[in-house]
């Protein structure tokens, strides 16, 4: 049966809404990827999106897939070689029996990892180390684990490489480092500070008076030192390719595969265990989200958004920047910020709004996902990481905290960009 155009558009939006609900609620506790892929397949089965368009949509995420593969391989190799246990022991000892100092230390490390290795790296690489640190310090892990989730987004516009969504939104014309810092240094600082204050006020009440310290630090094995070197070289490689305005995915994947291969050769181990430990379901999840956005784009929503953006800029550019940043911050929690960034990028290409409006969209795409667990891929990766350690945070639990943490940081960051930019 062939649907009329308006019926097809309504059906596409209904499937997208149901898919988003499935990813959020996870009925039957099925993984998020099951719902994203099911929604994409249903679009194809009903003829709402041609197969070639779906394949093109999947192809748009190639750089993201490669980036994630590299980071997940690096993380799994580091975990298996005991690097996270070493980092945890060092952090606990530097905290000197103070849970509050440990909280600040972990937050600072999260800022650095996010800024120089991306928010996905914070979720994948830092989260297991923080869990290990909390266990060694004999404190409740969740207050410290929440740091990884929130700083991954709060610090994700310090540099262009801090979030793959930055490159998605700006496409092939990411601003050079100098202009980037001029526009985002103050907003990033305010976002980081505001997020820390909110987390400290909410989660600080759950911190004990004292914690374990002076734990034994096991010397790094050859494999662990290799994994640490791989992480460091990956950070350097990302900075270099970003400066050259090249894509990040392939260098990250190469570094991940190379580091893992060297460690396996040194240990004379089969690659099966390393491969088995990677959360491969993240890749079809991302692919499914890209297909859903492609189907929604076919309904004419991008052209309509572009017209609204042009009209808003003509009336009041500053008000449009505020509204656009706020709306995309909320929308990122409904469809995930990578697809939202794709929609925003296409809209900007049609509307050609002023620079401060584009920057407001970027801040919303990066910071808005701190509202819910489905807002960014980094948060979904974080959920996967903590589930692996036996911890669980539901949608409503995260939303209650996100509703306190995200809005002040968003308002301050947007205000700073419009005031100082």
TORKOL-4160 file (C-alpha; in steps of 0.2 Angstrom, whole numbers, padded with zeros to 4 digits, m for minus):
421
<pt num="1" X="0000" Y="0000" Z="0000"/>
<pt num="2" X="0007" Y="0017" Z="m0005"/>
<pt num="3" X="0004" Y="0031" Z="0008"/>
<pt num="4" X="0000" Y="0049" Z="0003"/>
<pt num="5" X="0014" Y="0061" Z="0006"/>
<pt num="6" X="0007" Y="0068" Z="0022"/>
<pt num="7" X="0003" Y="0051" Z="0028"/>
<pt num="8" X="0021" Y="0045" Z="0025"/>
<pt num="9" X="0027" Y="0061" Z="0034"/>
<pt num="10" X="0016" Y="0057" Z="0049"/>
<pt num="11" X="0022" Y="0039" Z="0049"/>
<pt num="12" X="0040" Y="0044" Z="0049"/>
<pt num="13" X="0038" Y="0055" Z="0064"/>
<pt num="14" X="0028" Y="0042" Z="0073"/>
<pt num="15" X="0041" Y="0029" Z="0071"/>
<pt num="16" X="0055" Y="0042" Z="0076"/>
<pt num="17" X="0045" Y="0046" Z="0092"/>
<pt num="18" X="0042" Y="0027" Z="0096"/>
<pt num="19" X="0061" Y="0024" Z="0093"/>
<pt num="20" X="0066" Y="0038" Z="0104"/>
<pt num="21" X="0055" Y="0031" Z="0118"/>
<pt num="22" X="0062" Y="0014" Z="0116"/>
<pt num="23" X="0080" Y="0020" Z="0117"/>
<pt num="24" X="0075" Y="0030" Z="0133"/>
<pt num="25" X="0064" Y="0018" Z="0142"/>
<pt num="26" X="0073" Y="0002" Z="0136"/>
<pt num="27" X="0057" Y="m0010" Z="0137"/>
<pt num="28" X="0061" Y="m0028" Z="0142"/>
<pt num="29" X="0079" Y="m0021" Z="0146"/>
<pt num="30" X="0084" Y="m0023" Z="0128"/>
<pt num="31" X="0099" Y="m0013" Z="0123"/>
<pt num="32" X="0097" Y="0004" Z="0115"/>
<pt num="33" X="0104" Y="m0002" Z="0099"/>
<pt num="34" X="0089" Y="m0014" Z="0097"/>
<pt num="35" X="0077" Y="0000" Z="0097"/>
<pt num="36" X="0087" Y="0011" Z="0085"/>
<pt num="37" X="0090" Y="m0002" Z="0072"/>
<pt num="38" X="0071" Y="m0008" Z="0073"/>
<pt num="39" X="0065" Y="0009" Z="0070"/>
<pt num="40" X="0077" Y="0011" Z="0055"/>
<pt num="41" X="0072" Y="m0006" Z="0048"/>
<pt num="42" X="0053" Y="m0002" Z="0050"/>
<pt num="43" X="0056" Y="0014" Z="0040"/>
<pt num="44" X="0063" Y="0003" Z="0026"/>
<pt num="45" X="0050" Y="m0010" Z="0027"/>
<pt num="46" X="0036" Y="0003" Z="0025"/>
<pt num="47" X="0044" Y="0011" Z="0011"/>
<pt num="48" X="0046" Y="0028" Z="0020"/>
<pt num="49" X="0065" Y="0029" Z="0016"/>
<pt num="50" X="0073" Y="0021" Z="0000"/>
<pt num="51" X="0087" Y="0009" Z="0004"/>
<pt num="52" X="0100" Y="0020" Z="m0005"/>
<pt num="53" X="0096" Y="0035" Z="0006"/>
<pt num="54" X="0097" Y="0024" Z="0021"/>
<pt num="55" X="0114" Y="0017" Z="0016"/>
<pt num="56" X="0120" Y="0035" Z="0013"/>
<pt num="57" X="0114" Y="0040" Z="0030"/>
<pt num="58" X="0123" Y="0025" Z="0038"/>
<pt num="59" X="0139" Y="0031" Z="0028"/>
<pt num="60" X="0138" Y="0048" Z="0035"/>
<pt num="61" X="0143" Y="0041" Z="0052"/>
<pt num="62" X="0159" Y="0032" Z="0046"/>
<pt num="63" X="0171" Y="0044" Z="0054"/>
<pt num="64" X="0161" Y="0042" Z="0070"/>
<pt num="65" X="0161" Y="0023" Z="0069"/>
<pt num="66" X="0180" Y="0023" Z="0067"/>
<pt num="67" X="0183" Y="0035" Z="0081"/>
<pt num="68" X="0173" Y="0024" Z="0093"/>
<pt num="69" X="0181" Y="0008" Z="0087"/>
<pt num="70" X="0198" Y="0016" Z="0091"/>
<pt num="71" X="0193" Y="0023" Z="0108"/>
<pt num="72" X="0184" Y="0007" Z="0113"/>
<pt num="73" X="0199" Y="m0004" Z="0109"/>
<pt num="74" X="0211" Y="0007" Z="0118"/>
<pt num="75" X="0200" Y="0007" Z="0133"/>
<pt num="76" X="0198" Y="m0012" Z="0133"/>
<pt num="77" X="0216" Y="m0015" Z="0131"/>
<pt num="78" X="0220" Y="m0003" Z="0146"/>
<pt num="79" X="0207" Y="m0011" Z="0157"/>
<pt num="80" X="0214" Y="m0028" Z="0153"/>
<pt num="81" X="0232" Y="m0023" Z="0157"/>
<pt num="82" X="0228" Y="m0015" Z="0173"/>
<pt num="83" X="0231" Y="0003" Z="0168"/>
<pt num="84" X="0215" Y="0009" Z="0176"/>
<pt num="85" X="0219" Y="0000" Z="0193"/>
<pt num="86" X="0236" Y="0010" Z="0193"/>
<pt num="87" X="0227" Y="0026" Z="0189"/>
<pt num="88" X="0215" Y="0023" Z="0202"/>
<pt num="89" X="0228" Y="0019" Z="0216"/>
<pt num="90" X="0237" Y="0035" Z="0211"/>
<pt num="91" X="0221" Y="0046" Z="0212"/>
<pt num="92" X="0216" Y="0039" Z="0229"/>
<pt num="93" X="0234" Y="0042" Z="0236"/>
<pt num="94" X="0234" Y="0060" Z="0230"/>
<pt num="95" X="0217" Y="0063" Z="0238"/>
<pt num="96" X="0225" Y="0060" Z="0255"/>
<pt num="97" X="0210" Y="0052" Z="0264"/>
<pt num="98" X="0198" Y="0067" Z="0258"/>
<pt num="99" X="0183" Y="0061" Z="0248"/>
<pt num="100" X="0181" Y="0080" Z="0243"/>
<pt num="101" X="0198" Y="0081" Z="0236"/>
<pt num="102" X="0196" Y="0065" Z="0227"/>
<pt num="103" X="0180" Y="0072" Z="0219"/>
<pt num="104" X="0189" Y="0088" Z="0213"/>
<pt num="105" X="0204" Y="0078" Z="0207"/>
<pt num="106" X="0193" Y="0067" Z="0196"/>
<pt num="107" X="0184" Y="0082" Z="0190"/>
<pt num="108" X="0200" Y="0090" Z="0184"/>
<pt num="109" X="0206" Y="0074" Z="0176"/>
<pt num="110" X="0189" Y="0073" Z="0167"/>
<pt num="111" X="0191" Y="0091" Z="0160"/>
<pt num="112" X="0208" Y="0087" Z="0153"/>
<pt num="113" X="0203" Y="0070" Z="0145"/>
<pt num="114" X="0187" Y="0078" Z="0137"/>
<pt num="115" X="0197" Y="0093" Z="0131"/>
<pt num="116" X="0211" Y="0083" Z="0123"/>
<pt num="117" X="0203" Y="0066" Z="0119"/>
<pt num="118" X="0185" Y="0070" Z="0117"/>
<pt num="119" X="0169" Y="0067" Z="0128"/>
<pt num="120" X="0168" Y="0049" Z="0121"/>
<pt num="121" X="0185" Y="0045" Z="0128"/>
<pt num="122" X="0180" Y="0052" Z="0145"/>
<pt num="123" X="0165" Y="0040" Z="0145"/>
<pt num="124" X="0175" Y="0025" Z="0138"/>
<pt num="125" X="0192" Y="0027" Z="0146"/>
<pt num="126" X="0190" Y="0037" Z="0162"/>
<pt num="127" X="0174" Y="0029" Z="0169"/>
<pt num="128" X="0182" Y="0012" Z="0172"/>
<pt num="129" X="0197" Y="0021" Z="0181"/>
<pt num="130" X="0185" Y="0031" Z="0192"/>
<pt num="131" X="0175" Y="0016" Z="0197"/>
<pt num="132" X="0191" Y="0007" Z="0202"/>
<pt num="133" X="0197" Y="0023" Z="0212"/>
<pt num="134" X="0180" Y="0023" Z="0221"/>
<pt num="135" X="0182" Y="0005" Z="0226"/>
<pt num="136" X="0200" Y="0007" Z="0232"/>
<pt num="137" X="0195" Y="0022" Z="0242"/>
<pt num="138" X="0180" Y="0012" Z="0249"/>
<pt num="139" X="0167" Y="0025" Z="0245"/>
<pt num="140" X="0151" Y="0025" Z="0235"/>
<pt num="141" X="0155" Y="0025" Z="0217"/>
<pt num="142" X="0140" Y="0034" Z="0209"/>
<pt num="143" X="0144" Y="0052" Z="0215"/>
<pt num="144" X="0161" Y="0050" Z="0207"/>
<pt num="145" X="0154" Y="0041" Z="0191"/>
<pt num="146" X="0142" Y="0055" Z="0188"/>
<pt num="147" X="0157" Y="0067" Z="0186"/>
<pt num="148" X="0162" Y="0057" Z="0170"/>
<pt num="149" X="0145" Y="0058" Z="0163"/>
<pt num="150" X="0143" Y="0077" Z="0166"/>
<pt num="151" X="0160" Y="0083" Z="0162"/>
<pt num="152" X="0160" Y="0074" Z="0146"/>
<pt num="153" X="0147" Y="0086" Z="0139"/>
<pt num="154" X="0151" Y="0101" Z="0150"/>
<pt num="155" X="0169" Y="0102" Z="0143"/>
<pt num="156" X="0166" Y="0096" Z="0126"/>
<pt num="157" X="0168" Y="0113" Z="0117"/>
<pt num="158" X="0184" Y="0118" Z="0125"/>
<pt num="159" X="0193" Y="0113" Z="0108"/>
<pt num="160" X="0186" Y="0107" Z="0091"/>
<pt num="161" X="0192" Y="0089" Z="0095"/>
<pt num="162" X="0183" Y="0089" Z="0112"/>
<pt num="163" X="0167" Y="0082" Z="0104"/>
<pt num="164" X="0164" Y="0073" Z="0087"/>
<pt num="165" X="0147" Y="0083" Z="0087"/>
<pt num="166" X="0158" Y="0099" Z="0084"/>
<pt num="167" X="0165" Y="0093" Z="0068"/>
<pt num="168" X="0147" Y="0086" Z="0063"/>
<pt num="169" X="0140" Y="0103" Z="0065"/>
<pt num="170" X="0153" Y="0114" Z="0057"/>
<pt num="171" X="0156" Y="0101" Z="0043"/>
<pt num="172" X="0172" Y="0104" Z="0033"/>
<pt num="173" X="0174" Y="0122" Z="0039"/>
<pt num="174" X="0178" Y="0119" Z="0058"/>
<pt num="175" X="0186" Y="0136" Z="0064"/>
<pt num="176" X="0204" Y="0137" Z="0067"/>
<pt num="177" X="0210" Y="0135" Z="0085"/>
<pt num="178" X="0213" Y="0154" Z="0088"/>
<pt num="179" X="0196" Y="0160" Z="0083"/>
<pt num="180" X="0188" Y="0145" Z="0092"/>
<pt num="181" X="0196" Y="0149" Z="0108"/>
<pt num="182" X="0192" Y="0167" Z="0106"/>
<pt num="183" X="0173" Y="0162" Z="0105"/>
<pt num="184" X="0172" Y="0148" Z="0117"/>
<pt num="185" X="0186" Y="0150" Z="0130"/>
<pt num="186" X="0175" Y="0160" Z="0142"/>
<pt num="187" X="0159" Y="0150" Z="0139"/>
<pt num="188" X="0168" Y="0133" Z="0142"/>
<pt num="189" X="0176" Y="0140" Z="0158"/>
<pt num="190" X="0159" Y="0145" Z="0164"/>
<pt num="191" X="0151" Y="0128" Z="0159"/>
<pt num="192" X="0164" Y="0118" Z="0168"/>
<pt num="193" X="0163" Y="0129" Z="0184"/>
<pt num="194" X="0144" Y="0129" Z="0184"/>
<pt num="195" X="0143" Y="0110" Z="0182"/>
<pt num="196" X="0156" Y="0107" Z="0196"/>
<pt num="197" X="0146" Y="0118" Z="0208"/>
<pt num="198" X="0130" Y="0110" Z="0204"/>
<pt num="199" X="0137" Y="0092" Z="0205"/>
<pt num="200" X="0146" Y="0097" Z="0221"/>
<pt num="201" X="0130" Y="0104" Z="0229"/>
<pt num="202" X="0120" Y="0089" Z="0224"/>
<pt num="203" X="0131" Y="0074" Z="0225"/>
<pt num="204" X="0143" Y="0081" Z="0239"/>
<pt num="205" X="0130" Y="0077" Z="0252"/>
<pt num="206" X="0133" Y="0058" Z="0248"/>
<pt num="207" X="0152" Y="0060" Z="0251"/>
<pt num="208" X="0158" Y="0052" Z="0267"/>
<pt num="209" X="0169" Y="0062" Z="0280"/>
<pt num="210" X="0185" Y="0052" Z="0275"/>
<pt num="211" X="0191" Y="0038" Z="0263"/>
<pt num="212" X="0204" Y="0025" Z="0261"/>
<pt num="213" X="0221" Y="0032" Z="0256"/>
<pt num="214" X="0239" Y="0025" Z="0255"/>
<pt num="215" X="0234" Y="0010" Z="0245"/>
<pt num="216" X="0247" Y="0000" Z="0237"/>
<pt num="217" X="0252" Y="0005" Z="0219"/>
<pt num="218" X="0256" Y="m0010" Z="0208"/>
<pt num="219" X="0270" Y="m0006" Z="0196"/>
<pt num="220" X="0264" Y="m0005" Z="0178"/>
<pt num="221" X="0267" Y="m0020" Z="0167"/>
<pt num="222" X="0274" Y="m0019" Z="0150"/>
<pt num="223" X="0257" Y="m0020" Z="0142"/>
<pt num="224" X="0250" Y="m0007" Z="0153"/>
<pt num="225" X="0264" Y="0005" Z="0149"/>
<pt num="226" X="0261" Y="0002" Z="0131"/>
<pt num="227" X="0242" Y="0005" Z="0133"/>
<pt num="228" X="0247" Y="0022" Z="0142"/>
<pt num="229" X="0258" Y="0027" Z="0128"/>
<pt num="230" X="0245" Y="0022" Z="0115"/>
<pt num="231" X="0232" Y="0034" Z="0124"/>
<pt num="232" X="0245" Y="0048" Z="0125"/>
<pt num="233" X="0250" Y="0046" Z="0107"/>
<pt num="234" X="0232" Y="0046" Z="0102"/>
<pt num="235" X="0229" Y="0062" Z="0111"/>
<pt num="236" X="0243" Y="0070" Z="0101"/>
<pt num="237" X="0237" Y="0063" Z="0085"/>
<pt num="238" X="0220" Y="0070" Z="0087"/>
<pt num="239" X="0227" Y="0087" Z="0091"/>
<pt num="240" X="0238" Y="0086" Z="0075"/>
<pt num="241" X="0224" Y="0080" Z="0063"/>
<pt num="242" X="0212" Y="0093" Z="0070"/>
<pt num="243" X="0225" Y="0107" Z="0067"/>
<pt num="244" X="0226" Y="0100" Z="0049"/>
<pt num="245" X="0207" Y="0100" Z="0048"/>
<pt num="246" X="0207" Y="0081" Z="0044"/>
<pt num="247" X="0194" Y="0069" Z="0050"/>
<pt num="248" X="0197" Y="0061" Z="0067"/>
<pt num="249" X="0190" Y="0043" Z="0065"/>
<pt num="250" X="0204" Y="0035" Z="0055"/>
<pt num="251" X="0219" Y="0040" Z="0065"/>
<pt num="252" X="0210" Y="0035" Z="0081"/>
<pt num="253" X="0205" Y="0018" Z="0074"/>
<pt num="254" X="0223" Y="0015" Z="0068"/>
<pt num="255" X="0230" Y="0020" Z="0085"/>
<pt num="256" X="0218" Y="0009" Z="0094"/>
<pt num="257" X="0221" Y="m0006" Z="0083"/>
<pt num="258" X="0240" Y="m0004" Z="0083"/>
<pt num="259" X="0241" Y="m0002" Z="0102"/>
<pt num="260" X="0230" Y="m0017" Z="0105"/>
<pt num="261" X="0240" Y="m0027" Z="0092"/>
<pt num="262" X="0257" Y="m0023" Z="0101"/>
<pt num="263" X="0250" Y="m0027" Z="0118"/>
<pt num="264" X="0243" Y="m0044" Z="0112"/>
<pt num="265" X="0260" Y="m0048" Z="0103"/>
<pt num="266" X="0270" Y="m0044" Z="0119"/>
<pt num="267" X="0258" Y="m0054" Z="0130"/>
<pt num="268" X="0256" Y="m0068" Z="0117"/>
<pt num="269" X="0238" Y="m0068" Z="0118"/>
<pt num="270" X="0223" Y="m0071" Z="0106"/>
<pt num="271" X="0214" Y="m0055" Z="0101"/>
<pt num="272" X="0197" Y="m0064" Z="0105"/>
<pt num="273" X="0196" Y="m0058" Z="0123"/>
<pt num="274" X="0200" Y="m0040" Z="0118"/>
<pt num="275" X="0188" Y="m0040" Z="0104"/>
<pt num="276" X="0174" Y="m0048" Z="0115"/>
<pt num="277" X="0176" Y="m0035" Z="0128"/>
<pt num="278" X="0171" Y="m0020" Z="0116"/>
<pt num="279" X="0153" Y="m0014" Z="0117"/>
<pt num="280" X="0150" Y="m0016" Z="0098"/>
<pt num="281" X="0132" Y="m0013" Z="0100"/>
<pt num="282" X="0136" Y="0006" Z="0100"/>
<pt num="283" X="0139" Y="0006" Z="0082"/>
<pt num="284" X="0122" Y="0000" Z="0076"/>
<pt num="285" X="0114" Y="0012" Z="0088"/>
<pt num="286" X="0123" Y="0027" Z="0080"/>
<pt num="287" X="0119" Y="0020" Z="0062"/>
<pt num="288" X="0101" Y="0018" Z="0067"/>
<pt num="289" X="0100" Y="0036" Z="0073"/>
<pt num="290" X="0108" Y="0043" Z="0057"/>
<pt num="291" X="0094" Y="0033" Z="0047"/>
<pt num="292" X="0080" Y="0040" Z="0058"/>
<pt num="293" X="0087" Y="0058" Z="0055"/>
<pt num="294" X="0088" Y="0055" Z="0036"/>
<pt num="295" X="0070" Y="0050" Z="0036"/>
<pt num="296" X="0064" Y="0065" Z="0046"/>
<pt num="297" X="0074" Y="0076" Z="0034"/>
<pt num="298" X="0064" Y="0069" Z="0019"/>
<pt num="299" X="0048" Y="0076" Z="0027"/>
<pt num="300" X="0054" Y="0094" Z="0024"/>
<pt num="301" X="0058" Y="0098" Z="0042"/>
<pt num="302" X="0076" Y="0105" Z="0038"/>
<pt num="303" X="0069" Y="0117" Z="0024"/>
<pt num="304" X="0056" Y="0123" Z="0037"/>
<pt num="305" X="0068" Y="0125" Z="0051"/>
<pt num="306" X="0079" Y="0135" Z="0039"/>
<pt num="307" X="0065" Y="0147" Z="0035"/>
<pt num="308" X="0061" Y="0149" Z="0053"/>
<pt num="309" X="0079" Y="0153" Z="0057"/>
<pt num="310" X="0080" Y="0166" Z="0043"/>
<pt num="311" X="0064" Y="0174" Z="0049"/>
<pt num="312" X="0070" Y="0174" Z="0067"/>
<pt num="313" X="0087" Y="0182" Z="0063"/>
<pt num="314" X="0078" Y="0196" Z="0053"/>
<pt num="315" X="0068" Y="0200" Z="0069"/>
<pt num="316" X="0081" Y="0198" Z="0082"/>
<pt num="317" X="0098" Y="0189" Z="0080"/>
<pt num="318" X="0102" Y="0189" Z="0098"/>
<pt num="319" X="0085" Y="0182" Z="0103"/>
<pt num="320" X="0086" Y="0169" Z="0089"/>
<pt num="321" X="0103" Y="0164" Z="0096"/>
<pt num="322" X="0096" Y="0161" Z="0113"/>
<pt num="323" X="0080" Y="0152" Z="0107"/>
<pt num="324" X="0090" Y="0141" Z="0095"/>
<pt num="325" X="0103" Y="0136" Z="0108"/>
<pt num="326" X="0089" Y="0132" Z="0120"/>
<pt num="327" X="0078" Y="0122" Z="0108"/>
<pt num="328" X="0092" Y="0111" Z="0101"/>
<pt num="329" X="0098" Y="0108" Z="0119"/>
<pt num="330" X="0081" Y="0100" Z="0122"/>
<pt num="331" X="0080" Y="0092" Z="0105"/>
<pt num="332" X="0097" Y="0083" Z="0108"/>
<pt num="333" X="0089" Y="0074" Z="0122"/>
<pt num="334" X="0075" Y="0067" Z="0111"/>
<pt num="335" X="0085" Y="0061" Z="0096"/>
<pt num="336" X="0103" Y="0062" Z="0102"/>
<pt num="337" X="0115" Y="0076" Z="0099"/>
<pt num="338" X="0124" Y="0068" Z="0084"/>
<pt num="339" X="0109" Y="0067" Z="0073"/>
<pt num="340" X="0103" Y="0084" Z="0080"/>
<pt num="341" X="0120" Y="0091" Z="0075"/>
<pt num="342" X="0117" Y="0084" Z="0058"/>
<pt num="343" X="0100" Y="0093" Z="0056"/>
<pt num="344" X="0107" Y="0109" Z="0063"/>
<pt num="345" X="0122" Y="0108" Z="0051"/>
<pt num="346" X="0110" Y="0106" Z="0036"/>
<pt num="347" X="0099" Y="0120" Z="0042"/>
<pt num="348" X="0113" Y="0132" Z="0044"/>
<pt num="349" X="0119" Y="0128" Z="0027"/>
<pt num="350" X="0103" Y="0134" Z="0020"/>
<pt num="351" X="0099" Y="0148" Z="0031"/>
<pt num="352" X="0117" Y="0156" Z="0033"/>
<pt num="353" X="0114" Y="0164" Z="0050"/>
<pt num="354" X="0126" Y="0175" Z="0059"/>
<pt num="355" X="0141" Y="0167" Z="0067"/>
<pt num="356" X="0135" Y="0169" Z="0085"/>
<pt num="357" X="0119" Y="0160" Z="0081"/>
<pt num="358" X="0129" Y="0145" Z="0074"/>
<pt num="359" X="0140" Y="0145" Z="0090"/>
<pt num="360" X="0124" Y="0145" Z="0101"/>
<pt num="361" X="0118" Y="0130" Z="0091"/>
<pt num="362" X="0135" Y="0122" Z="0095"/>
<pt num="363" X="0134" Y="0125" Z="0114"/>
<pt num="364" X="0116" Y="0118" Z="0114"/>
<pt num="365" X="0121" Y="0103" Z="0105"/>
<pt num="366" X="0136" Y="0100" Z="0116"/>
<pt num="367" X="0129" Y="0105" Z="0133"/>
<pt num="368" X="0111" Y="0101" Z="0131"/>
<pt num="369" X="0114" Y="0082" Z="0133"/>
<pt num="370" X="0118" Y="0084" Z="0151"/>
<pt num="371" X="0099" Y="0084" Z="0154"/>
<pt num="372" X="0096" Y="0065" Z="0150"/>
<pt num="373" X="0105" Y="0049" Z="0147"/>
<pt num="374" X="0100" Y="0049" Z="0129"/>
<pt num="375" X="0107" Y="0066" Z="0125"/>
<pt num="376" X="0124" Y="0061" Z="0119"/>
<pt num="377" X="0133" Y="0046" Z="0113"/>
<pt num="378" X="0146" Y="0049" Z="0127"/>
<pt num="379" X="0132" Y="0047" Z="0140"/>
<pt num="380" X="0126" Y="0031" Z="0132"/>
<pt num="381" X="0144" Y="0025" Z="0132"/>
<pt num="382" X="0145" Y="0030" Z="0150"/>
<pt num="383" X="0129" Y="0020" Z="0154"/>
<pt num="384" X="0137" Y="0005" Z="0146"/>
<pt num="385" X="0153" Y="0007" Z="0156"/>
<pt num="386" X="0144" Y="0008" Z="0173"/>
<pt num="387" X="0133" Y="m0007" Z="0169"/>
<pt num="388" X="0148" Y="m0017" Z="0166"/>
<pt num="389" X="0154" Y="m0013" Z="0183"/>
<pt num="390" X="0137" Y="m0018" Z="0191"/>
<pt num="391" X="0130" Y="0000" Z="0193"/>
<pt num="392" X="0113" Y="0006" Z="0186"/>
<pt num="393" X="0106" Y="0023" Z="0183"/>
<pt num="394" X="0089" Y="0024" Z="0176"/>
<pt num="395" X="0082" Y="0038" Z="0165"/>
<pt num="396" X="0072" Y="0047" Z="0179"/>
<pt num="397" X="0087" Y="0046" Z="0191"/>
<pt num="398" X="0098" Y="0055" Z="0178"/>
<pt num="399" X="0084" Y="0067" Z="0173"/>
<pt num="400" X="0082" Y="0073" Z="0191"/>
<pt num="401" X="0100" Y="0077" Z="0192"/>
<pt num="402" X="0102" Y="0084" Z="0174"/>
<pt num="403" X="0088" Y="0096" Z="0177"/>
<pt num="404" X="0098" Y="0104" Z="0191"/>
<pt num="405" X="0115" Y="0103" Z="0183"/>
<pt num="406" X="0112" Y="0107" Z="0164"/>
<pt num="407" X="0101" Y="0123" Z="0164"/>
<pt num="408" X="0113" Y="0135" Z="0174"/>
<pt num="409" X="0128" Y="0129" Z="0163"/>
<pt num="410" X="0119" Y="0132" Z="0147"/>
<pt num="411" X="0112" Y="0149" Z="0152"/>
<pt num="412" X="0130" Y="0155" Z="0157"/>
<pt num="413" X="0138" Y="0148" Z="0142"/>
<pt num="414" X="0126" Y="0155" Z="0130"/>
<pt num="415" X="0126" Y="0172" Z="0139"/>
<pt num="416" X="0145" Y="0173" Z="0139"/>
<pt num="417" X="0146" Y="0169" Z="0120"/>
<pt num="418" X="0133" Y="0182" Z="0116"/>
<pt num="419" X="0141" Y="0195" Z="0128"/>
<pt num="420" X="0159" Y="0192" Z="0125"/>
<pt num="421" X="0159" Y="0186" Z="0107"/>
